[in-house]
């Protein structure tokens, strides 16, 4: 009897050993490159720099504020952040620095900011702007920007506003006299409007319309509202 029990115990011990040997624990983690990429021009998230030039389009809404074209324009540089919502739809926002310059014609009848004539005269606004947008992509594409249409709303604050003029010859025997009047009370420092952008890859045609007024309540009522449209070109840096 004692030998029978010993034999059964040996069998059980031998049977248990393979059972333990078959127990497999997997601790390995999948490689990072096996995960679907989320960053890229047409993926879940993307950022890139951009720059552009947008001349002022149209005329002032009255007399006394004629502009020189295409010298009157906005140059800008910014960072764009984009989130893809679906295969064709994305949203995002631009943060940019924009320097807007209105070059004033020196003709009789000038009223802005006064009737005095100079060799050169301009109003300049150095602005920080934020522009959220909604993007519709179209056409066949892979992980590239592709063809798109953006609609947007924008707002900005002018860090600096300047009225400058130059006269030749200058006073005191100089070749010219350049005068800069900083932060004139008649120029509004907050602005906002709507915009659109039609693009393909790194190139885009942009249009922005300003809804806010150019001037504060302290401005002369005779000042004509400056042109509201900016039409220009944009280059993506990526």
Secondary structure, 3 states (H helix, E strand, C coil): CHHHHHHHHHHHHHHHHHHHHCCCCCCCCCCHHHCCCCECCCCCEEEEEEEEEEEEECCCCCCCCCECCCCCEEEEEEEEEEEECCCCEEEEEEEEEEEEEEEECCCCCCCCCCCCCCCEEEEEEEEEEEEEEEEEEECCCCCCCCEEEEEEEEEEEEEEEEEEEEECCCHHHCCCEEEEEECCCCECCEEEEEEEEEEECCEEEEEEEECCCCECCCCCCCCCCCCCEEEEEEEEEC
